[in-house]
């Protein structure tokens, strides 16, 4: 969220920056509503001062005058609340602005390749997709999951379920033991304020799974990513500078309607309504966001390096970044059956954008300031499974278990 004073003072700059994010910011509409709002606030304060002055007098005639002033003040307050609501509707839907080193483009065509890792394996047999590999013994079972839950869900069985758990434990161990993230086991259901804090609401409401509750005044949601809960750990707090940086990691199921992805990746487990993800979150001083983003990216990359799976790193363009991000790197993993790289992690710096929404600050010698927040997948479990199954497949349909993963699979060599 942006500081309204900054918007007022730099409207043309923000308009240009929002245009880079594919948003046409209506400056005149904002200015008009903001002017009316400030006039109402000023008028209310003047009437309150007048009423206060009347209250000091004991004359009976002033009682009626005071009563009229109270009625006027109530009407102004009501109008001002409505105007403020309209302004909030504008501000709450404005995306973060991109840093100067982010490529300016409308979509993913402007993304910039940063580096590649690993050699793409050449197979001397006909490749199978992860769906075909999983059909053996119904290791990946879509028929049963459809019967249970509908489309875009999956049931994993036996060694495939064990592989999913192995990957989660492997990633958590790396992030906790090697990179010193603090492991969190968070709630999977959160309230409306928490969803607002990280930017899921109000803009992306249609993509969220909301729970039906008897109390209609209280809204609860299934988390779309652990970023939501991990980042909001510092909601409404004023941290000590010595406590920064704070680094959290969690493995959770994630729930998304995938409202805007109709017809995309309908085959397989690439895009599901429910999926596991190991998520990284950092809370830092704002001026350390750049270095922390590089660190987080390296932590996520290390997983693929240890598994020896080819990947590439992309710097996203201004038009392809997420709503709350100021800068994002995507890690794209090699998927042999598609002969293509597919996104497996997004690592983003959000500067103070989320902190303003959450009311998350830290104390320093310069006073109290908003923290910087970062988040990244470390990694998406389902997509990592796809990459592992396909890159480690054998001609007989078995999958070789990478050496580093064997201890998590009861020393199994193949599945």
DAJO-V906593 format. One record per run of one state. SS is the DSSP state (hx for helix, st for strand, lp for the rest). FROM is the first residue (numbers start at 1). LEN is the number of residues. Records with the same first field share a line. If there is no record, write none. Layout:
SS->FROM-LEN, FROM-LEN
This chain:
lp->1-3, 10-1, 21-6, 56-5, 92-16, 111-1, 118-12, 135-1, 139-1, 150-5, 157-2, 179-3, 184-5, 198-7, 208-2, 211-9, 223-4, 235-2, 244-2, 256-18, 285-1, 308-3, 316-11, 339-1, 350-3, 359-1, 365-2, 371-1, 392-1, 394-5, 401-2, 410-4, 415-1
hx->4-6, 11-10, 27-29, 61-31, 108-3, 130-5, 136-3, 142-8, 159-20, 192-6, 205-3, 227-8, 241-3, 286-22, 336-3, 353-6, 381-11, 403-7
st->112-6, 140-2, 155-2, 182-2, 189-3, 210-1, 220-3, 237-4, 246-10, 274-11, 311-5, 327-9, 340-10, 360-5, 367-4, 372-9, 393-1, 399-2, 414-1
